[in-house]
Amino acid sequence: MGVIDTLLGRELVEALGWALLHSIWEVALVGAVAGLALAALRKGGADLRYLVSSIALALMLTLPVVTFCTTYGARLEAHRAVGAAAVAAETPMAPLADLRADAALPAPASRAAA
């Protein structure tokens, strides 16, 4: 386990990595849509172009944060589910002698005489 994993936790690091990866296409998509909108509004008022650009910038900041939060929440839920399954698998079982059907029965007479 690396230093970052130790300091921040595996789920947090994985969620951050996936959020950064997804932010590439999210920001590119928002930029492309904003570019098309600005091209269509070339002859429109500056205030409308400013509004479109501001919304695009706000989305470029917000979408990666939302992606991180949803990814991190999913990673935590998966980690909890795996942890609960591991705890259930590690619960101590009764000794094998207690599970035998004949453990409570007396020894046969042939063995007792020997």
C-alpha atoms as an extended CHARMM CRD file, in Angstrom:
* protein
*
       114  EXT
         1         1  MET       CA              0.0000000000        0.0000000000        0.0000000000  PROA      1               0.0000000000
         2         2  GLY       CA              1.3820000000        3.3870000000       -0.9510000000  PROA      2               0.0000000000
         3         3  VAL       CA              1.7730000000        6.4710000000        1.1660000000  PROA      3               0.0000000000
         4         4  ILE       CA             -1.2770000000        8.1310000000       -0.3710000000  PROA      4               0.0000000000
         5         5  ASP       CA             -3.4020000000        5.0590000000        0.3010000000  PROA      5               0.0000000000
         6         6  THR       CA             -2.2120000000        5.0130000000        3.8970000000  PROA      6               0.0000000000
         7         7  LEU       CA             -2.8750000000        8.7040000000        4.4990000000  PROA      7               0.0000000000
         8         8  LEU       CA             -6.1810000000        9.0710000000        2.6860000000  PROA      8               0.0000000000
         9         9  GLY       CA             -7.6720000000        5.6020000000        2.5000000000  PROA      9               0.0000000000
        10        10  ARG       CA             -8.0640000000        3.3430000000       -0.4940000000  PROA      10              0.0000000000
        11        11  GLU       CA            -11.6960000000        4.2670000000       -1.2260000000  PROA      11              0.0000000000
        12        12  LEU       CA            -10.9420000000        7.9820000000       -1.2340000000  PROA      12              0.0000000000
        13        13  VAL       CA             -7.9610000000        7.5950000000       -3.5520000000  PROA      13              0.0000000000
        14        14  GLU       CA             -9.8830000000        5.3790000000       -5.9730000000  PROA      14              0.0000000000
        15        15  ALA       CA            -12.8550000000        7.7490000000       -6.0270000000  PROA      15              0.0000000000
        16        16  LEU       CA            -10.5600000000       10.7070000000       -6.6420000000  PROA      16              0.0000000000
        17        17  GLY       CA             -8.8220000000        8.9020000000       -9.4890000000  PROA      17              0.0000000000
        18        18  TRP       CA            -12.0920000000        7.9380000000      -11.1760000000  PROA      18              0.0000000000
        19        19  ALA       CA            -13.4430000000       11.4590000000      -10.7140000000  PROA      19              0.0000000000
        20        20  LEU       CA            -10.3450000000       12.9160000000      -12.3760000000  PROA      20              0.0000000000
        21        21  LEU       CA            -10.6270000000       10.4490000000      -15.2340000000  PROA      21              0.0000000000
        22        22  HSD       CA            -14.3180000000       11.1490000000      -15.7750000000  PROA      22              0.0000000000
        23        23  SER       CA            -13.7830000000       14.8970000000      -15.4970000000  PROA      23              0.0000000000
        24        24  ILE       CA            -11.8180000000       14.8180000000      -18.7520000000  PROA      24              0.0000000000
        25        25  TRP       CA            -14.8040000000       13.8310000000      -20.8810000000  PROA      25              0.0000000000
        26        26  GLU       CA            -17.3070000000       15.7380000000      -18.7380000000  PROA      26              0.0000000000
        27        27  VAL       CA            -15.4430000000       19.0160000000      -19.1410000000  PROA      27              0.0000000000
        28        28  ALA       CA            -14.8290000000       18.3220000000      -22.8400000000  PROA      28              0.0000000000
        29        29  LEU       CA            -18.5380000000       17.7020000000      -23.3920000000  PROA      29              0.0000000000
        30        30  VAL       CA            -19.5510000000       20.8730000000      -21.5480000000  PROA      30              0.0000000000
        31        31  GLY       CA            -16.9330000000       22.8340000000      -23.4870000000  PROA      31              0.0000000000
        32        32  ALA       CA            -18.1640000000       21.4720000000      -26.8230000000  PROA      32              0.0000000000
        33        33  VAL       CA            -21.8040000000       22.2800000000      -26.0240000000  PROA      33              0.0000000000
        34        34  ALA       CA            -20.8370000000       25.7460000000      -24.7990000000  PROA      34              0.0000000000
        35        35  GLY       CA            -18.7610000000       26.3120000000      -27.9290000000  PROA      35              0.0000000000
        36        36  LEU       CA            -21.6830000000       25.3520000000      -30.1380000000  PROA      36              0.0000000000
        37        37  ALA       CA            -24.0180000000       27.5860000000      -28.1530000000  PROA      37              0.0000000000
        38        38  LEU       CA            -21.5900000000       30.5170000000      -28.3540000000  PROA      38              0.0000000000
        39        39  ALA       CA            -21.1750000000       29.9820000000      -32.0880000000  PROA      39              0.0000000000
        40        40  ALA       CA            -24.9560000000       30.0470000000      -32.4870000000  PROA      40              0.0000000000
        41        41  LEU       CA            -25.1660000000       33.1750000000      -30.3410000000  PROA      41              0.0000000000
        42        42  ARG       CA            -22.3720000000       35.0140000000      -32.1530000000  PROA      42              0.0000000000
        43        43  LYS       CA            -24.6820000000       37.8190000000      -33.2020000000  PROA      43              0.0000000000
        44        44  GLY       CA            -26.6010000000       37.8000000000      -29.9340000000  PROA      44              0.0000000000
        45        45  GLY       CA            -26.0390000000       40.1030000000      -27.0150000000  PROA      45              0.0000000000
        46        46  ALA       CA            -22.9260000000       39.9460000000      -24.9220000000  PROA      46              0.0000000000
        47        47  ASP       CA            -24.9700000000       39.3710000000      -21.7910000000  PROA      47              0.0000000000
        48        48  LEU       CA            -26.4190000000       36.1430000000      -23.2220000000  PROA      48              0.0000000000
        49        49  ARG       CA            -22.9740000000       34.8720000000      -24.2800000000  PROA      49              0.0000000000
        50        50  TYR       CA            -21.6570000000       35.7630000000      -20.8390000000  PROA      50              0.0000000000
        51        51  LEU       CA            -24.5040000000       33.8030000000      -19.2340000000  PROA      51              0.0000000000
        52        52  VAL       CA            -23.8040000000       30.7270000000      -21.3920000000  PROA      52              0.0000000000
        53        53  SER       CA            -20.0920000000       30.9190000000      -20.5830000000  PROA      53              0.0000000000
        54        54  SER       CA            -20.7630000000       31.3290000000      -16.8590000000  PROA      54              0.0000000000
        55        55  ILE       CA            -23.0950000000       28.3340000000      -16.7970000000  PROA      55              0.0000000000
        56        56  ALA       CA            -20.5190000000       26.2570000000      -18.6730000000  PROA      56              0.0000000000
        57        57  LEU       CA            -17.7770000000       27.2120000000      -16.2100000000  PROA      57              0.0000000000
        58        58  ALA       CA            -20.0350000000       26.4360000000      -13.2510000000  PROA      58              0.0000000000
        59        59  LEU       CA            -20.8180000000       23.0130000000      -14.7450000000  PROA      59              0.0000000000
        60        60  MET       CA            -17.1190000000       22.3770000000      -15.3550000000  PROA      60              0.0000000000
        61        61  LEU       CA            -16.4940000000       22.9270000000      -11.6520000000  PROA      61              0.0000000000
        62        62  THR       CA            -19.5740000000       21.1210000000      -10.3780000000  PROA      62              0.0000000000
        63        63  LEU       CA            -19.6420000000       17.9330000000      -12.4710000000  PROA      63              0.0000000000
        64        64  PRO       CA            -16.2950000000       16.5200000000      -11.2380000000  PROA      64              0.0000000000
        65        65  VAL       CA            -17.3050000000       17.1980000000       -7.6260000000  PROA      65              0.0000000000
        66        66  VAL       CA            -20.6320000000       15.4110000000       -8.1300000000  PROA      66              0.0000000000
        67        67  THR       CA            -18.8390000000       12.5270000000       -9.8350000000  PROA      67              0.0000000000
        68        68  PHE       CA            -16.4050000000       12.2720000000       -6.9200000000  PROA      68              0.0000000000
        69        69  CYS       CA            -19.1940000000       12.2750000000       -4.3420000000  PROA      69              0.0000000000
        70        70  THR       CA            -21.2090000000        9.5870000000       -6.1010000000  PROA      70              0.0000000000
        71        71  THR       CA            -18.1280000000        7.4460000000       -6.7650000000  PROA      71              0.0000000000
        72        72  TYR       CA            -16.8890000000        7.8060000000       -3.2020000000  PROA      72              0.0000000000
        73        73  GLY       CA            -20.3020000000        6.9100000000       -1.8000000000  PROA      73              0.0000000000
        74        74  ALA       CA            -20.4730000000        3.8190000000       -4.0020000000  PROA      74              0.0000000000
        75        75  ARG       CA            -16.9460000000        2.7860000000       -2.9910000000  PROA      75              0.0000000000
        76        76  LEU       CA            -17.7810000000        3.1560000000        0.7010000000  PROA      76              0.0000000000
        77        77  GLU       CA            -20.9430000000        1.0810000000        0.3210000000  PROA      77              0.0000000000
        78        78  ALA       CA            -19.0290000000       -1.6230000000       -1.5450000000  PROA      78              0.0000000000
        79        79  HSD       CA            -16.2940000000       -1.5850000000        1.0880000000  PROA      79              0.0000000000
        80        80  ARG       CA            -18.8600000000       -1.9150000000        3.8770000000  PROA      80              0.0000000000
        81        81  ALA       CA            -20.5680000000       -4.8060000000        2.0890000000  PROA      81              0.0000000000
        82        82  VAL       CA            -17.2620000000       -6.6120000000        1.5800000000  PROA      82              0.0000000000
        83        83  GLY       CA            -16.2780000000       -5.8980000000        5.1750000000  PROA      83              0.0000000000
        84        84  ALA       CA            -19.5630000000       -7.2790000000        6.4920000000  PROA      84              0.0000000000
        85        85  ALA       CA            -19.1410000000      -10.4130000000        4.4020000000  PROA      85              0.0000000000
        86        86  ALA       CA            -15.5790000000      -10.8390000000        5.6500000000  PROA      86              0.0000000000
        87        87  VAL       CA            -16.6780000000      -10.4400000000        9.2660000000  PROA      87              0.0000000000
        88        88  ALA       CA            -19.4360000000      -12.9920000000        8.7430000000  PROA      88              0.0000000000
        89        89  ALA       CA            -16.9370000000      -15.4050000000        7.2130000000  PROA      89              0.0000000000
        90        90  GLU       CA            -14.5290000000      -14.9790000000       10.1380000000  PROA      90              0.0000000000
        91        91  THR       CA            -17.0110000000      -15.6660000000       12.9300000000  PROA      91              0.0000000000
        92        92  PRO       CA            -15.7680000000      -18.5230000000       15.0660000000  PROA      92              0.0000000000
        93        93  MET       CA            -17.4630000000      -21.8180000000       14.4890000000  PROA      93              0.0000000000
        94        94  ALA       CA            -18.1910000000      -24.4590000000       17.0710000000  PROA      94              0.0000000000
        95        95  PRO       CA            -15.3990000000      -27.0060000000       17.4930000000  PROA      95              0.0000000000
        96        96  LEU       CA            -15.7540000000      -30.0240000000       15.2690000000  PROA      96              0.0000000000
        97        97  ALA       CA            -16.2020000000      -32.3390000000       18.2550000000  PROA      97              0.0000000000
        98        98  ASP       CA            -19.3820000000      -30.4660000000       19.1770000000  PROA      98              0.0000000000
        99        99  LEU       CA            -20.7700000000      -30.9000000000       15.6890000000  PROA      99              0.0000000000
       100       100  ARG       CA            -20.4460000000      -34.6870000000       15.5870000000  PROA      100             0.0000000000
       101       101  ALA       CA            -23.7230000000      -36.4540000000       16.0090000000  PROA      101             0.0000000000
       102       102  ASP       CA            -22.2490000000      -39.1060000000       18.2740000000  PROA      102             0.0000000000
       103       103  ALA       CA            -20.3180000000      -36.7290000000       20.5680000000  PROA      103             0.0000000000
       104       104  ALA       CA            -22.9550000000      -36.9160000000       23.2980000000  PROA      104             0.0000000000
       105       105  LEU       CA            -23.3790000000      -40.6860000000       23.0590000000  PROA      105             0.0000000000
       106       106  PRO       CA            -21.3730000000      -42.9940000000       25.3160000000  PROA      106             0.0000000000
       107       107  ALA       CA            -18.6200000000      -45.0730000000       23.7730000000  PROA      107             0.0000000000
       108       108  PRO       CA            -19.6400000000      -48.5230000000       22.4880000000  PROA      108             0.0000000000
       109       109  ALA       CA            -19.2310000000      -51.4090000000       24.9450000000  PROA      109             0.0000000000
       110       110  SER       CA            -16.6370000000      -53.1790000000       22.7970000000  PROA      110             0.0000000000
       111       111  ARG       CA            -14.2390000000      -50.2260000000       23.1040000000  PROA      111             0.0000000000
       112       112  ALA       CA            -14.8940000000      -49.7340000000       26.7940000000  PROA      112             0.0000000000
       113       113  ALA       CA            -13.8000000000      -53.2840000000       27.6520000000  PROA      113             0.0000000000
       114       114  ALA       CA            -10.5290000000      -53.0100000000       25.7560000000  PROA      114             0.0000000000
